[in-house]
């Protein structure tokens, strides 16, 4: 399984690039999972059954509907590591894209703000860098991912 982390400062367009990469990979028949890292707590829609179960203390809450499933696991440790999550969501996909995890190991694509030199990785840690507002950023990232997938197979 190929794992690519999209990293960069807040507000540079990481989510937009990852969203476009997922859509393009899907068009090409490449299956992808996405794991988003956040320093903030998640919020569920107030008053809905799932949020009520969560507030009541359920260790996990699963919302199962036609064609989709949403699962939340309560972490009693400070934070669950990426490898634990990969075991749950990484099987059966060609590539796992993460947003965040700048401190993790593995291949990173850094997303930058135009005209800003702020970096969150060192040159040896990243395989590419793109400006988030560049309309071609996602397509360039897809090309890299396809090359890496081809090398793995």
HUQUIGI-V299943 format. One record per backbone hydrogen bond with DSSP energy under -1.0 kcal/mol. CO is the residue of the C=O (numbers start at 1). NH is the residue of the N-H. If there is no record, write none. Layout:
# HUQUIGI-V299943
co->CO nh->NH
co->CO nh->NH
This chain:
# HUQUIGI-V299943
co->2 nh->96
co->4 nh->98
co->5 nh->109
co->6 nh->100
co->7 nh->111
co->9 nh->12
co->13 nh->17
co->14 nh->18
co->15 nh->19
co->16 nh->20
co->17 nh->21
co->18 nh->22
co->19 nh->23
co->20 nh->24
co->21 nh->25
co->22 nh->26
co->23 nh->27
co->24 nh->28
co->25 nh->30
co->26 nh->29
co->31 nh->94
co->31 nh->95
co->33 nh->97
co->35 nh->99
co->45 nh->48
co->48 nh->52
co->49 nh->53
co->50 nh->54
co->51 nh->55
co->52 nh->56
co->53 nh->58
co->54 nh->57
co->59 nh->74
co->61 nh->72
co->63 nh->70
co->65 nh->68
co->68 nh->65
co->70 nh->63
co->72 nh->61
co->81 nh->85
co->82 nh->86
co->83 nh->87
co->85 nh->89
co->86 nh->90
co->90 nh->93
co->94 nh->2
co->95 nh->33
co->96 nh->4
co->97 nh->35
co->98 nh->6
co->99 nh->37
co->101 nh->104
co->107 nh->5
co->108 nh->127
co->109 nh->7
co->110 nh->130
co->112 nh->132
co->113 nh->116
co->122 nh->125
co->128 nh->110
co->130 nh->112
co->131 nh->134
co->134 nh->137
co->136 nh->140
co->137 nh->141
co->138 nh->142
co->139 nh->143
co->140 nh->144
co->141 nh->145
co->142 nh->146
co->143 nh->147
co->144 nh->148
co->145 nh->149
co->146 nh->150
co->147 nh->151
co->148 nh->152
co->149 nh->153
